[in-house]
Amino acid sequence: MANDCLFCRIVRKDIPAAIVAEDAHCIAFRDISAQAPVHVLVIPRAHISSLNDVVDHAVVAQMHALAAQVVKAEGIDQRGFRAVINTNEDGGQTVFHLHMHVLGGRRMSWPPG
């Protein structure tokens, strides 16, 4: 249920988060289990369980737009970063509210996992 969703609770500010950016459509906050010096999650304000459940694909563009602001503000836009959307269990999704991981501040390896 969306009301019990961890990220929905962050959007409503029921749970504190280190918010780094937000706009009318999305919110960006630091991941509490950071995997890089910069690890920010960008989520839509509306509850969407996964990338498979997106109906209006403009939401993904809105997430990318906020991620672009975040990487500039964090100073990793020129050096490089990774933006990833994990989808469902085999894809590594652990919170079922659509979210994009923005990682940077160190060299990324490939393949990722």
BELSULWO-V560447 format. One record per residue. RES is the residue in one small letter. PHI is phi in radians with two decimals (999 if undefined). D_CENTER is the distance of its C-alpha to the mean C-alpha in whole Angstrom. Layout:
BEGIN
res & phi & d_center
RES & PHI & D_CENTER
RES & PHI & D_CENTER
END
This chain:
BEGIN
res & phi & d_center
m & 999 & 20
a & -1.06 & 17
n & -1.08 & 19
d & -1.58 & 18
c & -1.09 & 15
l & -0.96 & 13
f & -1.25 & 10
c & -1.10 & 13
r & -1.17 & 15
i & -1.18 & 12
v & -1.00 & 12
r & -1.32 & 16
k & 1.17 & 16
d & -1.32 & 18
i & -2.12 & 16
p & -1.23 & 16
a & -2.59 & 13
a & -1.44 & 13
i & -1.30 & 11
v & -1.89 & 11
a & -2.88 & 11
e & -2.80 & 11
d & -2.50 & 14
a & -1.14 & 15
h & -1.89 & 13
c & -2.42 & 9
i & -2.39 & 8
a & -2.19 & 6
f & -2.55 & 8
r & -1.24 & 9
d & -1.28 & 9
i & -1.30 & 12
s & -2.02 & 13
a & -0.98 & 12
q & -1.88 & 13
a & -2.75 & 14
p & -0.94 & 15
v & -1.99 & 12
h & -2.50 & 9
v & -2.07 & 6
l & -1.80 & 3
v & -1.98 & 3
i & -2.27 & 5
p & -1.30 & 8
r & -1.15 & 11
a & -1.36 & 13
h & -1.31 & 13
i & -2.34 & 13
s & -1.11 & 13
s & -2.74 & 12
l & -1.03 & 12
n & -1.13 & 16
d & -1.72 & 16
v & -1.23 & 15
v & -1.76 & 18
d & -1.75 & 18
h & -1.23 & 16
a & -1.08 & 15
v & -1.07 & 12
v & -1.20 & 11
a & -1.12 & 13
q & -1.14 & 11
m & -1.12 & 8
h & -1.11 & 9
a & -1.10 & 12
l & -1.22 & 10
a & -1.05 & 8
a & -1.08 & 12
q & -1.16 & 13
v & -1.10 & 11
v & -1.13 & 12
k & -1.18 & 15
a & -1.11 & 15
e & -1.48 & 15
g & 1.31 & 17
i & -1.99 & 16
d & -1.13 & 16
q & -1.50 & 20
r & -1.25 & 20
g & 2.29 & 17
f & -2.80 & 13
r & -2.22 & 11
a & -2.15 & 8
v & -2.34 & 8
i & -2.02 & 8
n & -1.45 & 10
t & -2.24 & 12
n & 1.11 & 15
e & -1.03 & 17
d & -1.16 & 18
g & -1.47 & 15
g & 1.67 & 13
q & -1.30 & 11
t & -1.99 & 12
v & -1.98 & 11
f & -1.59 & 12
h & -2.43 & 10
l & -0.77 & 8
h & -2.69 & 4
m & -1.95 & 3
h & -1.52 & 4
v & -2.01 & 6
l & -2.13 & 10
g & -2.99 & 13
g & 1.59 & 16
r & -2.72 & 18
r & -1.25 & 19
m & -1.62 & 17
s & -1.72 & 20
w & -2.45 & 20
p & -1.32 & 20
p & -1.32 & 17
g & -3.08 & 18
END
